[in-house]
Amino acid sequence: MRIRFDSGFTLVEMAIVLAILALFIGTGLSLLSAELEQRHVEDTNERLRDAREMLLGYALAHYAINDARPYLPCPDARPGTSVSSGNVANDGQEDRNAATGACDIQEGNLPWVTLGITPQSDAWANRLRYRVSASFSNRHTGMQLTYSGDINVLDAASGGNSIALNVPAIILSHGKNGMGAINSAGLANPMPTGASETANTDITVNFVSRVTTSAGVAGGYFDDKVIWLSQYVLFNRLVQSGRLP
């Protein structure tokens, strides 16, 4: 004897219907998650481009004390980093030595308060990392057309091909996994383990920029989003505005 519901469906038929519904729901959630993640990537890339424009705007608006040449902002020191008198690490303000005009540190967080950036983080609620070349960021001396940056962008952590050399400044998001970043609460996330992401957190002048990869490939998992300020773009903007030479 078969048991039937009042609607006329058997238990087997109901089970089949529920399985199909579960399949559709699971597929829909997967597609929704993928779409949301792509929006996060696009949003973060847009925030990086906006931040680069803010660096250019800062250089156009700030004059060195000694000779009125432009200069770039200093990073905001990460939590626990020693800074000079009058500065506070991890507050969104650039950390600059008032006596020398030099940056307290060349790499830290993007100084979102100094630059007037909103929101202060990437789409995953982690703050953007920022490194600037010392010769481009001294408030007393400013920059000259003959200057060259000391930051390099490669496609691998070691032995990689050069993407951009001697750039004045670099900005990056630590991606979805956020490893190596300071989160929006001001706390440090866990450090990465893969060679490529580690290269973007080891406080050196070499950075890695490449496509997102899984943990099983050379260099390990990588989802950092990297952008840089070319000296040619910077100089061209400053010359056009009459700020250099």
CORFEN-V74981 format. One record per residue. RES is the residue in one small letter. PSI is psi as a letter, one per 20 degrees, with the letter a starting at -180 (* if undefined). Layout:
BEGIN
RES | PSI
RES | PSI
END
This chain:
BEGIN
m | p
r | p
i | p
r | q
f | r
d | h
s | i
g | j
f | p
t | r
l | h
v | g
e | g
m | h
a | h
i | g
v | g
l | h
a | g
i | g
l | g
a | h
l | g
f | g
i | g
g | g
t | g
g | g
l | h
s | g
l | h
l | g
s | g
a | h
e | g
l | g
e | h
q | h
r | h
h | g
v | g
e | g
d | g
t | g
n | h
e | h
r | h
l | g
r | g
d | g
a | h
r | g
e | h
m | h
l | g
l | g
g | h
y | g
a | h
l | h
a | i
h | p
y | p
a | q
i | g
n | h
d | j
a | k
r | q
p | r
y | r
l | q
p | q
c | q
p | r
d | p
a | q
r | r
p | p
g | i
t | p
s | p
v | r
s | r
s | p
g | i
n | q
v | p
a | q
n | k
d | j
g | i
q | q
e | q
d | o
r | p
n | o
a | h
a | h
t | i
g | i
a | r
c | q
d | h
i | q
q | i
e | p
g | b
n | q
l | p
p | n
w | h
v | g
t | g
l | i
g | k
i | p
t | p
p | r
q | i
s | r
d | a
a | i
w | j
a | k
n | q
r | q
l | p
r | q
y | p
r | p
v | q
s | p
a | h
s | i
f | i
s | j
n | p
r | h
h | h
t | h
g | a
m | q
q | r
l | h
t | i
y | q
s | p
g | r
d | j
i | p
n | q
v | p
l | r
d | j
a | q
a | h
s | p
g | j
g | r
n | q
s | p
i | g
a | p
l | q
n | l
v | q
p | h
a | q
i | q
i | q
l | q
s | q
h | j
g | a
k | g
n | i
g | j
m | p
g | i
a | r
i | p
n | r
s | i
a | i
g | j
l | q
a | p
n | r
p | q
m | q
p | r
t | h
g | q
a | h
s | g
e | h
t | h
a | h
n | j
t | j
d | j
i | l
t | r
v | i
n | p
f | q
v | p
s | p
r | r
v | q
t | p
t | r
s | r
a | i
g | i
v | r
a | p
g | i
g | a
y | p
f | p
d | j
d | q
k | o
v | p
i | q
w | r
l | o
s | q
q | h
y | g
v | g
l | g
f | g
n | g
r | h
l | h
v | g
q | h
s | i
g | j
r | h
l | q
p | *
END
